[in-house]
Amino acid sequence: MSGVVKISDLQKQLMLRIDQDDLVEVDKVTRYIAIVKQIRKLQTAINKDGVTIITVNASQEFTKTNPALNELNKLTKTLISLEKSIKFIEKVPPKMKENEEKGNDEPTVSDLY
């Protein structure tokens, strides 16, 4: 599996984990995806330009922190806050029937001899 998650896959998974009839939650997921897109653009710019940039002011030249880093931090905080506010549906694993056996995780007595 590659390290980068496709935005479309992320959106599909988030939509499956919310009540899609709740328009507020759908809007939150839409905003979440928009923020993820902006974060990725900022990360691309930072990767291209570097963590520091050289600023030229008339005859002066100085190095300063890339302003995209501050924006990236702000958006990341917003993303985390928005994620915490999304009401995810709890996925409950299907219950086993009482007479259904567990998988063959443990050896039986006959396996030991």
C-alpha positions as CSV (number, residue, x, y, z in Angstrom):
1,M,0.0,0.0,0.0
2,S,1.4,3.4,-0.9
3,G,1.9,6.1,1.6
4,V,-0.5,8.6,0.0
5,V,-4.2,8.2,0.4
6,K,-6.3,9.2,-2.5
7,I,-8.7,12.0,-1.7
8,S,-11.6,10.2,-3.4
9,D,-10.9,7.0,-1.3
10,L,-10.7,9.1,1.9
11,Q,-14.0,10.9,1.1
12,K,-15.8,7.5,0.3
13,Q,-14.6,6.0,3.6
14,L,-15.6,9.1,5.6
15,M,-19.1,9.2,4.0
16,L,-19.6,5.5,4.9
17,R,-18.8,6.2,8.5
18,I,-21.4,9.0,9.0
19,D,-25.2,9.3,8.7
20,Q,-25.5,10.5,5.2
21,D,-29.0,11.8,5.9
22,D,-27.6,14.3,8.4
23,L,-26.7,17.2,6.2
24,V,-24.5,18.8,8.9
25,E,-22.3,15.8,9.0
26,V,-22.2,15.6,5.2
27,D,-21.1,19.2,5.2
28,K,-18.4,18.5,7.8
29,V,-17.0,15.8,5.6
30,T,-17.0,18.1,2.6
31,R,-15.2,20.8,4.5
32,Y,-12.7,18.1,5.9
33,I,-11.9,17.0,2.3
34,A,-11.4,20.7,1.2
35,I,-9.0,21.2,4.1
36,V,-7.1,18.0,3.2
37,K,-6.7,19.3,-0.4
38,Q,-5.4,22.7,0.9
39,I,-2.9,20.9,3.2
40,R,-1.6,18.8,0.4
41,K,-1.1,21.9,-1.8
42,L,0.8,23.6,1.0
43,Q,2.9,20.5,1.6
44,T,3.8,20.4,-2.1
45,A,4.8,24.1,-2.0
46,I,6.9,23.5,1.1
47,N,8.6,20.5,-0.5
48,K,9.3,22.6,-3.6
49,D,10.4,25.9,-1.9
50,G,11.9,24.4,1.3
51,V,11.3,25.1,5.0
52,T,13.1,28.4,4.7
53,I,13.0,31.0,1.9
54,I,15.2,33.9,1.0
55,T,13.5,37.3,1.0
56,V,15.0,40.2,-0.9
57,N,14.1,43.7,0.2
58,A,15.8,46.3,-1.8
59,S,19.5,45.7,-1.1
60,Q,18.8,43.4,1.9
61,E,18.6,39.7,1.6
62,F,17.6,37.5,4.5
63,T,16.4,34.0,5.2
64,K,13.1,33.4,7.0
65,T,10.7,30.6,7.7
66,N,8.4,29.7,4.8
67,P,5.0,31.3,5.6
68,A,3.3,28.2,4.2
69,L,4.4,26.4,7.4
70,N,2.2,28.7,9.6
71,E,-0.7,28.1,7.2
72,L,-0.1,24.4,7.3
73,N,-0.1,24.4,11.1
74,K,-3.4,26.4,11.2
75,L,-5.1,24.1,8.7
76,T,-3.9,21.0,10.6
77,K,-5.4,22.3,13.8
78,T,-8.6,23.1,12.1
79,L,-8.7,19.7,10.5
80,I,-8.2,18.0,13.9
81,S,-10.9,20.1,15.4
82,L,-13.3,19.3,12.6
83,E,-12.5,15.6,12.8
84,K,-13.4,15.6,16.5
85,S,-16.7,17.2,15.8
86,I,-17.8,14.6,13.1
87,K,-20.3,12.1,14.6
88,F,-18.9,8.8,13.2
89,I,-21.1,5.8,13.3
90,E,-19.7,3.1,15.5
91,K,-19.0,0.0,13.5
92,V,-20.0,-3.0,15.6
93,P,-18.5,-6.3,14.5
94,P,-21.1,-9.0,13.9
95,K,-21.8,-11.1,16.9
96,M,-20.9,-14.8,16.8
97,K,-23.7,-17.2,17.3
98,E,-23.5,-19.2,20.5
99,N,-23.1,-22.5,18.8
100,E,-20.6,-21.1,16.3
101,E,-17.0,-22.1,17.0
102,K,-14.1,-19.7,17.1
103,G,-11.5,-19.8,14.3
104,N,-8.7,-22.3,14.7
105,D,-6.6,-19.8,16.7
106,E,-5.6,-22.2,19.5
107,P,-4.4,-25.8,19.3
108,T,-6.7,-28.5,20.3
109,V,-5.6,-31.3,22.7
110,S,-5.0,-33.7,19.8
111,D,-2.6,-31.1,18.2
112,L,-0.4,-31.3,21.3
113,Y,0.3,-35.0,21.1
